[in-house]
Amino acid sequence: MANSNIAEEMAKKQRDISVASFFEKNRHLLGFDNKRKALLTVVKEAVDNSIDACEEADILPEISIELIDLGNDKFRIIIEDNGPGIVKKQIPPIFAKLLYGSKFHNLSQTRGQQGIGISAAVMYSQLTTGKPTKITSKVKNNSGAHYYELHIDIAQNKPDIIKDESVDWNKDHGVKIEMDLEGNYQGGSQSVDQYLKETAIVNPHITIIYTNPKAEQTIFARATDNLPKKPVEIKPHPYGIELGMLMRMAKDTESRTLQSFLTNDFSRVGSGTAKQICENAALLPNTKPRELVREMAEKLMEGIKKTKIISPPTDCISPISSEELEKGLKKEINAEFYYSITRPPSVYRGNPFIVEAGLAYGGDQSSEGSITLMRFANRVPLLYQQSACAAAKSVVQTNWRKYGLSQSSGALPQGPLTVVVHIASVWVPFTSESKEAIAHYPEIIKEIKLALQEIGRKLGSYVHKKKRVLAEGQKRDYIKTYIPHVAEALKELVGFKDADEKKVEEYLTSILEKQRGKLENLEVVNEEYDEELAKIGKDNKEEQKTLGEEEKK
């Protein structure tokens, strides 16, 4: 009897948990686990959305970011873009409802994908300052703008509209977001400054006007007027389907037969391939998809595995290109050797992806300590959780010793080297909702390692060549040291005049050049290097110390 009462009391406490309530208590999963990172996350989510919207509307992005220090670790962030704007009805749910968006169900390359980033930023602002987020949106040149002040109803995960009015805005179209939040501004490799700089490097078609909390303005000017190739949305590939997903798709499809379901709802499945799948699954092609029970779905999965199906199309992906990647490296790093590649498309869980890698060696880079690793996913810089990322794991597992670098077991190689890894995919598998590290899928790690080995071989050729040239130069210098002594000795023995002694020196020097060949000059003048750009986001000792203390806490 007593146990029954306890069970009833416990049952009274059971209730639904809204998504917003969950993330309110677990905001670290979204990248809000410390003030410095929170400031970066909010800027990142807003900028990524702005670039996505502009590209989708074929508009060259021009984004203004202003950070204002309000004191007591409070900041105001104002971000404005020239995108297509957001229609009035969609403004509240986009900004004040978690897990609401248009990209989650699309299979095409975008920066945002979960429908959670900007609404999580609004929630963080609300939690830390209690103030509403202000949004202004205009979709047409000859229309008025919509202005909202929003909170999130955490318990219901829905918008709480504080103010809704029409306003005049002297702008053709675009979106402006203004929010106050708790944060911490510091320079360094994990700062807002660094994020914007790297974003500008891998997105040469955008203009960013950035004003930091010290009221210092930096303009990352557009380097090209060509928008990236617009990714095309694709359907799921059969190799990436799991049993539950297949059963749901069969239930929701409008196709009347199994064969038409396979050809209409999946990519790379024609009528011949669909028949082959049905045959391998021992199912009739005219079976109604909605009658597909679990046992039949399992047979269909086996049939798909046994059938050879062409890899997914790659027009849904827009890589940076090896040329642009190398150009970005040259702007950022004054090195002596550069190389970059774009790998052929590959597939994980049915999702196509492309890995790109580049390197910059030597020059102004320090030869002490570990190499610098820059990571990007769908053209977005990844600044946190490096050690948890598939890119870092691939670099560590690559044998860099044969490419001329020193490397301890299980560690990054040592030397004056910067390595860039970029993955472009319709669905980048991140380790968490904060999108800071790429998950360790074997197919992705394999492709990254192949890319690293390819650029590593070029690096190895250069490093070994440089060593040979240096050794040859040292030998020549050694021999040249004795040439004047030989000429002087001959002068004394044979009785040469001073002019003859000089001729002997020149003759011996010419023999040396002729016998050993011309010494190759490996010096490179990097005319694209931008010293001012390179300084942005660099640590100073004070900032390093503060960061170290913060991370210890």
C-alpha positions as CSV (number, residue, x, y, z in Angstrom):
1,M,0.0,0.0,0.0
2,A,2.8,2.3,1.0
3,N,4.7,1.5,-2.2
4,S,1.6,2.2,-4.2
5,N,1.3,5.7,-2.7
6,I,5.0,6.5,-3.4
7,A,4.5,5.4,-7.0
8,E,1.5,7.7,-7.3
9,E,3.4,10.6,-5.8
10,M,6.3,10.0,-8.2
11,A,3.8,9.8,-11.1
12,K,2.5,13.3,-10.2
13,K,6.0,14.7,-10.7
14,Q,6.4,13.3,-14.2
15,R,5.8,15.8,-17.0
16,D,6.9,16.9,-20.4
17,I,10.2,18.8,-20.9
18,S,10.2,21.5,-23.5
19,V,13.2,21.7,-25.8
20,A,13.9,25.2,-24.6
21,S,13.8,24.1,-21.0
22,F,16.3,21.3,-21.8
23,F,18.7,23.7,-23.4
24,E,18.2,26.3,-20.7
25,K,19.8,23.8,-18.3
26,N,22.3,22.4,-20.8
27,R,23.4,25.6,-22.6
28,H,27.0,24.3,-22.7
29,L,25.8,21.9,-25.4
30,L,25.1,24.9,-27.6
31,G,28.4,26.7,-27.0
32,F,27.5,28.9,-24.1
33,D,29.7,27.3,-21.4
34,N,31.8,30.4,-20.7
35,K,31.4,34.1,-21.3
36,R,34.1,34.4,-24.0
37,K,32.8,31.5,-26.0
38,A,29.2,32.7,-25.6
39,L,30.1,36.1,-27.3
40,L,31.7,34.2,-30.2
41,T,28.8,31.7,-30.5
42,V,26.2,34.5,-30.8
43,V,28.2,36.4,-33.5
44,K,28.9,33.1,-35.3
45,E,25.3,32.0,-35.4
46,A,24.0,35.4,-36.7
47,V,26.8,35.8,-39.3
48,D,26.4,32.2,-40.6
49,N,22.7,32.7,-41.0
50,S,23.2,36.0,-42.9
51,I,25.7,34.5,-45.3
52,D,23.4,31.5,-46.0
53,A,20.4,33.8,-46.6
54,C,22.4,36.1,-49.0
55,E,23.8,33.1,-51.0
56,E,20.4,31.5,-51.3
57,A,19.0,34.8,-52.7
58,D,22.0,35.3,-55.0
59,I,23.1,38.4,-53.2
60,L,26.8,39.2,-52.5
61,P,26.8,39.4,-48.7
62,E,27.6,42.6,-46.9
63,I,27.5,42.2,-43.1
64,S,28.0,44.7,-40.4
65,I,28.9,43.5,-36.9
66,E,29.2,45.9,-33.9
67,L,30.2,44.9,-30.4
68,I,29.5,47.5,-27.7
69,D,31.0,47.1,-24.2
70,L,28.2,48.0,-21.7
71,G,30.4,47.3,-18.6
72,N,30.2,44.6,-16.0
73,D,30.8,41.9,-18.6
74,K,27.7,43.0,-20.5
75,F,27.8,43.6,-24.3
76,R,25.4,44.8,-27.0
77,I,25.7,43.0,-30.3
78,I,24.3,44.6,-33.5
79,I,24.4,42.6,-36.7
80,E,23.0,43.8,-39.9
81,D,23.0,42.2,-43.4
82,N,21.8,43.0,-46.9
83,G,20.0,39.6,-47.4
84,P,16.5,39.0,-48.7
85,G,14.9,39.7,-45.2
86,I,12.4,37.6,-43.4
87,V,8.7,37.7,-43.9
88,K,6.7,39.0,-40.9
89,K,5.0,35.8,-40.0
90,Q,8.3,33.9,-39.8
91,I,10.3,36.3,-37.6
92,P,9.0,35.2,-34.2
93,P,9.4,31.4,-34.7
94,I,12.8,31.8,-36.4
95,F,14.2,33.8,-33.5
96,A,12.2,32.6,-30.5
97,K,11.5,28.9,-31.0
98,L,14.2,26.3,-30.8
99,L,14.4,23.6,-33.4
100,Y,12.6,25.7,-36.0
101,G,14.0,26.2,-39.5
102,S,14.1,25.3,-43.2
103,K,17.6,23.7,-43.4
104,F,17.1,20.7,-41.2
105,H,15.2,18.6,-43.8
106,N,17.2,19.9,-46.8
107,L,20.0,17.8,-48.3
108,S,22.2,20.6,-49.6
109,Q,25.3,22.4,-48.2
110,T,24.5,25.2,-45.8
111,R,26.3,26.6,-42.7
112,G,23.3,26.3,-40.4
113,Q,21.5,22.9,-40.3
114,Q,19.7,22.3,-37.0
115,G,17.3,25.3,-36.7
116,I,18.6,26.0,-33.2
117,G,21.6,28.4,-33.4
118,I,20.1,31.9,-33.5
119,S,17.1,31.1,-31.2
120,A,19.6,29.7,-28.7
121,A,21.5,33.0,-28.9
122,V,18.2,34.8,-28.1
123,M,17.6,32.5,-25.2
124,Y,21.1,33.1,-23.8
125,S,20.6,36.9,-24.1
126,Q,17.3,36.5,-22.2
127,L,18.8,34.3,-19.5
128,T,21.8,36.6,-18.8
129,T,20.3,40.1,-19.2
130,G,16.5,39.6,-19.1
131,K,16.2,41.9,-22.1
132,P,14.3,41.1,-25.3
133,T,16.1,40.7,-28.7
134,K,15.2,43.4,-31.2
135,I,14.8,42.3,-34.9
136,T,14.2,44.5,-37.9
137,S,13.4,42.9,-41.2
138,K,12.6,44.3,-44.6
139,V,11.9,42.1,-47.7
140,K,11.2,44.7,-50.4
141,N,12.6,48.1,-51.4
142,N,9.2,49.8,-51.6
143,S,7.7,48.3,-48.4
144,G,8.0,49.1,-44.7
145,A,10.1,47.1,-42.3
146,H,8.8,44.9,-39.5
147,Y,10.2,45.4,-36.0
148,Y,9.9,42.9,-33.2
149,E,11.0,42.6,-29.6
150,L,11.0,39.0,-28.6
151,H,11.5,36.7,-25.6
152,I,11.3,32.9,-25.6
153,D,8.5,31.3,-23.5
154,I,10.9,28.7,-22.1
155,A,8.2,26.4,-20.7
156,Q,6.3,26.2,-24.0
157,N,9.2,26.7,-26.4
158,K,7.3,29.4,-28.3
159,P,7.8,33.1,-29.1
160,D,6.8,35.7,-26.5
161,I,6.2,38.9,-28.5
162,I,6.9,42.0,-26.5
163,K,6.6,44.5,-29.3
164,D,5.3,44.2,-32.9
165,E,5.2,47.3,-35.2
166,S,6.0,48.6,-38.6
167,V,8.9,51.0,-38.9
168,D,10.7,53.0,-41.6
169,W,14.2,51.6,-42.4
170,N,16.4,53.3,-44.9
171,K,17.5,50.0,-46.5
172,D,16.4,48.1,-49.6
173,H,16.2,44.7,-47.8
174,G,17.9,42.8,-45.0
175,V,17.8,41.9,-41.3
176,K,19.1,43.7,-38.3
177,I,19.5,41.9,-34.9
178,E,20.3,43.7,-31.7
179,M,20.7,41.8,-28.4
180,D,22.4,42.4,-25.0
181,L,24.2,39.5,-23.3
182,E,26.8,38.5,-20.8
183,G,30.2,38.0,-22.4
184,N,33.9,38.5,-22.3
185,Y,35.9,40.0,-25.1
186,Q,39.5,38.9,-25.7
187,G,41.7,38.6,-28.7
188,G,43.5,35.4,-29.6
189,S,43.0,32.3,-31.6
190,Q,39.5,31.7,-30.2
191,S,38.2,35.2,-30.5
192,V,35.4,36.9,-32.5
193,D,38.2,38.7,-34.4
194,Q,39.8,35.4,-35.4
195,Y,36.5,33.9,-36.4
196,L,35.6,36.8,-38.7
197,K,39.1,36.9,-40.2
198,E,39.0,33.1,-41.0
199,T,35.4,33.5,-42.3
200,A,36.6,36.3,-44.7
201,I,39.5,34.1,-45.9
202,V,37.4,31.1,-46.9
203,N,34.5,33.3,-48.2
204,P,36.2,35.8,-50.5
205,H,32.8,36.9,-51.9
206,I,31.7,38.6,-48.6
207,T,32.3,42.0,-47.1
208,I,32.4,42.2,-43.3
209,I,32.5,45.6,-41.5
210,Y,33.5,44.8,-37.9
211,T,33.7,47.2,-35.0
212,N,35.1,45.7,-31.8
213,P,34.3,46.8,-28.2
214,K,37.3,49.2,-28.4
215,A,35.5,51.0,-31.2
216,E,38.2,49.9,-33.7
217,Q,36.8,49.2,-37.1
218,T,38.1,46.6,-39.5
219,I,36.8,46.0,-43.0
220,F,37.3,42.6,-44.6
221,A,36.7,43.7,-48.2
222,R,35.3,41.4,-50.8
223,A,38.0,39.8,-52.9
224,T,35.7,38.5,-55.7
225,D,32.3,39.3,-57.1
226,N,31.6,35.7,-57.9
227,L,29.2,33.9,-55.6
228,P,30.0,30.3,-54.8
229,K,28.2,27.7,-56.9
230,K,24.7,27.3,-55.5
231,P,24.3,23.9,-54.0
232,V,21.4,21.9,-55.4
233,E,19.1,20.0,-53.0
234,I,19.2,16.2,-53.4
235,K,17.1,13.3,-52.1
236,P,18.4,10.8,-49.6
237,H,20.7,8.2,-51.0
238,P,19.7,4.5,-50.3
239,Y,23.1,3.7,-48.7
240,G,22.5,6.3,-46.1
241,I,19.1,5.1,-45.0
242,E,18.4,3.3,-41.7
243,L,15.5,0.9,-41.0
244,G,13.4,3.4,-39.0
245,M,13.9,6.1,-41.5
246,L,13.0,3.8,-44.4
247,M,9.7,2.8,-42.7
248,R,8.8,6.4,-42.0
249,M,9.5,7.4,-45.6
250,A,7.4,4.4,-46.9
251,K,4.5,5.5,-44.7
252,D,4.7,9.2,-45.8
253,T,5.3,8.7,-49.5
254,E,2.8,9.5,-52.2
255,S,4.1,6.8,-54.5
256,R,1.8,3.8,-55.0
257,T,4.3,1.1,-55.7
258,L,7.6,0.0,-54.2
259,Q,9.4,0.6,-57.5
260,S,8.1,4.2,-57.9
261,F,8.8,4.8,-54.2
262,L,12.5,3.9,-54.8
263,T,12.8,5.9,-58.0
264,N,10.9,9.0,-56.8
265,D,12.1,9.3,-53.2
266,F,15.8,8.4,-53.5
267,S,18.7,9.8,-55.5
268,R,20.6,7.7,-58.0
269,V,17.8,5.1,-58.3
270,G,16.4,4.6,-61.8
271,S,13.8,2.0,-62.8
272,G,16.5,-0.6,-63.5
273,T,18.2,-0.1,-60.2
274,A,14.8,-0.2,-58.4
275,K,13.9,-3.5,-60.0
276,Q,17.3,-4.9,-59.0
277,I,16.8,-3.8,-55.4
278,C,13.3,-5.4,-55.3
279,E,14.8,-8.6,-56.8
280,N,17.6,-8.7,-54.3
281,A,15.1,-8.1,-51.5
282,A,12.7,-10.8,-52.8
283,L,9.8,-8.2,-52.8
284,L,7.4,-7.5,-55.6
285,P,7.9,-4.1,-57.3
286,N,4.2,-3.4,-57.2
287,T,4.0,-3.8,-53.4
288,K,2.3,-0.8,-51.8
289,P,4.9,1.2,-49.7
290,R,2.4,1.8,-46.9
291,E,2.0,-1.9,-46.4
292,L,5.7,-2.3,-45.8
293,V,6.0,-4.0,-42.3
294,R,9.2,-4.2,-40.4
295,E,10.2,-7.7,-41.8
296,M,9.7,-6.4,-45.3
297,A,11.6,-3.2,-44.6
298,E,14.5,-5.4,-43.3
299,K,14.4,-7.4,-46.6
300,L,14.5,-4.1,-48.5
301,M,17.5,-2.9,-46.5
302,E,19.3,-6.1,-47.4
303,G,18.3,-5.7,-51.1
304,I,19.8,-2.2,-51.1
305,K,23.0,-3.4,-49.6
306,K,23.3,-6.1,-52.3
307,T,22.6,-3.7,-55.1
308,K,25.4,-1.6,-56.7
309,I,24.1,2.0,-56.7
310,I,25.9,5.0,-58.1
311,S,27.3,7.5,-55.5
312,P,25.2,10.5,-54.7
313,P,25.5,13.6,-57.0
314,T,27.9,16.3,-55.8
315,D,26.2,19.4,-57.2
316,C,24.7,19.7,-53.7
317,I,28.2,20.6,-52.4
318,S,30.1,23.8,-52.9
319,P,33.8,23.3,-51.9
320,I,36.2,26.3,-51.5
321,S,38.6,25.0,-54.3
322,S,42.3,24.4,-53.9
323,E,43.1,27.8,-55.6
324,E,41.0,29.8,-53.2
325,L,42.3,27.9,-50.2
326,E,45.9,28.5,-51.2
327,K,45.1,32.2,-51.8
328,G,43.7,32.5,-48.3
329,L,46.8,30.9,-46.8
330,K,49.0,33.3,-48.7
331,K,47.1,36.3,-47.3
332,E,47.3,35.0,-43.7
333,I,50.8,33.4,-43.6
334,N,54.1,34.6,-45.0
335,A,55.6,31.2,-45.8
336,E,58.0,29.8,-48.3
337,F,56.0,26.8,-49.6
338,Y,52.3,26.4,-50.2
339,Y,50.2,23.6,-51.5
340,S,46.5,22.7,-51.4
341,I,44.2,20.1,-52.9
342,T,40.5,19.2,-53.3
343,R,39.8,15.5,-53.0
344,P,37.2,13.7,-55.2
345,P,33.7,13.4,-53.7
346,S,33.1,10.6,-51.2
347,V,30.1,9.3,-49.1
348,Y,29.4,8.6,-45.5
349,R,26.0,7.2,-44.5
350,G,24.7,8.1,-47.9
351,N,25.7,11.8,-47.5
352,P,28.2,13.1,-50.1
353,F,31.2,15.1,-48.9
354,I,34.4,16.6,-50.1
355,V,37.6,17.1,-48.1
356,E,40.0,19.9,-49.0
357,A,43.4,20.4,-47.4
358,G,46.2,22.9,-47.7
359,L,49.5,23.8,-46.0
360,A,51.9,26.7,-45.6
361,Y,55.5,25.8,-44.6
362,G,58.4,27.8,-43.3
363,G,58.8,31.6,-43.6
364,D,57.8,33.7,-40.6
365,Q,56.4,30.7,-38.7
366,S,58.1,29.5,-35.6
367,S,60.0,26.2,-35.9
368,E,59.4,25.6,-32.2
369,G,56.3,23.8,-30.9
370,S,53.4,22.1,-32.6
371,I,52.1,23.0,-36.0
372,T,49.0,25.2,-36.4
373,L,45.8,23.4,-37.5
374,M,43.0,25.4,-39.0
375,R,39.7,23.6,-39.4
376,F,36.6,24.5,-41.4
377,A,33.2,22.8,-42.0
378,N,31.0,24.2,-44.9
379,R,33.2,27.3,-45.0
380,V,32.7,28.0,-41.2
381,P,35.8,28.2,-39.0
382,L,35.9,25.7,-36.1
383,L,37.8,27.3,-33.2
384,Y,37.0,25.1,-30.2
385,Q,37.4,21.4,-29.3
386,Q,40.3,20.8,-31.7
387,S,41.4,17.6,-29.9
388,A,37.8,16.1,-30.2
389,C,37.7,16.8,-34.0
390,A,38.2,14.2,-36.7
391,A,40.5,16.6,-38.5
392,A,42.9,16.7,-35.5
393,K,42.7,12.9,-35.1
394,S,43.6,12.5,-38.8
395,V,46.6,14.9,-38.5
396,V,47.9,13.0,-35.4
397,Q,47.5,9.6,-37.0
398,T,49.4,10.7,-40.1
399,N,53.1,9.9,-40.1
400,W,54.7,13.3,-40.7
401,R,58.3,12.1,-40.0
402,K,58.6,10.8,-43.5
403,Y,57.6,14.3,-44.8
404,G,60.6,15.9,-42.9
405,L,58.9,16.9,-39.6
406,S,59.5,15.6,-36.1
407,Q,56.5,14.0,-34.4
408,S,56.0,12.3,-31.0
409,S,53.6,9.3,-30.8
410,G,49.9,10.5,-30.5
411,A,50.8,14.2,-30.9
412,L,50.7,16.9,-33.6
413,P,53.9,17.2,-35.6
414,Q,56.4,19.9,-34.7
415,G,57.7,22.6,-37.0
416,P,56.9,25.8,-39.0
417,L,53.8,24.5,-40.6
418,T,50.1,25.5,-40.9
419,V,47.7,22.8,-42.1
420,V,44.1,23.6,-43.2
421,V,41.4,21.0,-43.4
422,H,37.9,21.8,-44.8
423,I,35.0,19.4,-45.2
424,A,32.0,20.3,-47.3
425,S,28.9,18.2,-47.0
426,V,25.1,18.2,-47.1
427,W,25.2,17.2,-43.5
428,V,28.4,17.7,-41.5
429,P,28.3,15.3,-38.6
430,F,29.3,17.4,-35.6
431,T,30.1,16.0,-32.1
432,S,27.5,18.3,-30.5
433,E,24.9,21.0,-31.2
434,S,27.5,23.7,-30.8
435,K,29.1,22.5,-34.1
436,E,32.7,22.8,-32.9
437,A,34.2,19.5,-33.9
438,I,33.6,16.9,-36.7
439,A,32.6,13.5,-35.6
440,H,34.9,10.5,-36.1
441,Y,33.2,8.7,-39.0
442,P,35.7,6.2,-40.5
443,E,34.9,7.3,-44.1
444,I,35.6,11.0,-43.2
445,I,38.8,10.2,-41.3
446,K,40.0,8.1,-44.2
447,E,39.4,10.9,-46.7
448,I,41.1,13.5,-44.5
449,K,44.1,11.3,-44.0
450,L,44.3,10.7,-47.8
451,A,44.2,14.5,-48.3
452,L,46.9,15.0,-45.7
453,Q,49.1,12.3,-47.2
454,E,48.8,14.0,-50.6
455,I,49.8,17.4,-49.4
456,G,52.4,15.7,-47.1
457,R,54.2,14.1,-50.0
458,K,54.5,17.5,-51.7
459,L,55.8,19.0,-48.4
460,G,58.3,16.1,-48.0
461,S,59.6,16.7,-51.5
462,Y,60.1,20.4,-50.7
463,V,61.7,19.8,-47.3
464,H,64.1,17.2,-48.6
465,K,65.0,19.4,-51.6
466,K,65.6,22.3,-49.3
467,K,67.9,20.2,-47.1
468,R,69.9,19.1,-50.2
469,V,70.2,22.7,-51.4
470,L,71.3,23.9,-48.0
471,A,73.9,21.0,-47.7
472,E,75.2,21.8,-51.2
473,G,75.4,25.5,-50.3
474,Q,77.4,24.7,-47.2
475,K,79.8,22.5,-49.3
476,R,80.3,25.2,-51.8
477,D,80.9,27.8,-49.1
478,Y,83.5,25.4,-47.6
479,I,85.3,25.0,-51.0
480,K,85.1,28.7,-51.8
481,T,86.8,29.4,-48.5
482,Y,90.0,27.7,-49.8
483,I,90.0,29.1,-53.3
484,P,91.8,32.3,-52.4
485,H,94.4,30.3,-50.4
486,V,95.0,28.0,-53.5
487,A,95.4,31.1,-55.7
488,E,97.8,32.7,-53.2
489,A,99.9,29.5,-53.0
490,L,100.1,29.3,-56.8
491,K,101.2,32.9,-56.9
492,E,104.1,32.1,-54.6
493,L,105.0,28.8,-56.2
494,V,104.7,29.8,-59.9
495,G,105.3,33.5,-59.5
496,F,101.9,34.8,-60.7
497,K,101.2,38.5,-60.7
498,D,98.3,39.9,-58.7
499,A,96.1,40.0,-61.8
500,D,96.8,36.3,-62.5
501,E,96.0,35.4,-58.9
502,K,92.6,37.1,-59.4
503,K,92.1,35.1,-62.7
504,V,92.9,31.9,-60.9
505,E,90.3,32.6,-58.3
506,E,87.7,33.3,-60.9
507,Y,88.7,30.2,-62.9
508,L,88.4,27.9,-59.9
509,T,85.1,29.5,-59.0
510,S,83.7,28.9,-62.5
511,I,85.0,25.3,-62.4
512,L,83.1,24.8,-59.1
513,E,79.9,26.2,-60.6
514,K,80.3,24.1,-63.7
515,Q,81.1,20.9,-61.9
516,R,78.4,21.1,-59.3
517,G,75.7,22.9,-61.3
518,K,73.7,26.0,-60.6
519,L,72.5,26.3,-57.0
520,E,68.6,26.5,-57.0
521,N,67.1,29.6,-55.3
522,L,64.2,28.5,-53.1
523,E,63.4,32.0,-51.8
524,V,59.8,33.0,-52.5
525,V,58.3,36.5,-52.4
526,N,54.7,36.3,-51.3
527,E,53.0,39.3,-52.8
528,E,49.6,38.3,-51.5
529,Y,50.6,38.4,-47.8
530,D,48.6,40.9,-45.9
531,E,50.5,41.8,-42.7
532,E,47.6,43.8,-41.2
533,L,45.2,40.9,-41.8
534,A,47.7,38.4,-40.3
535,K,47.8,40.5,-37.0
536,I,44.1,40.2,-36.4
537,G,43.3,37.6,-33.8
538,K,46.9,37.1,-32.7
539,D,47.4,36.4,-29.0
540,N,49.5,38.7,-26.8
541,K,51.0,37.4,-23.6
542,E,48.5,39.1,-21.4
543,E,45.6,37.6,-23.3
544,Q,47.2,34.2,-23.3
545,K,47.6,34.3,-19.6
546,T,44.1,35.4,-19.0
547,L,42.7,32.7,-21.3
548,G,44.8,30.0,-19.5
549,E,43.4,31.1,-16.2
550,E,39.8,31.1,-17.5
551,E,40.1,27.6,-19.0
552,K,41.5,26.3,-15.6
553,K,38.5,27.6,-13.9
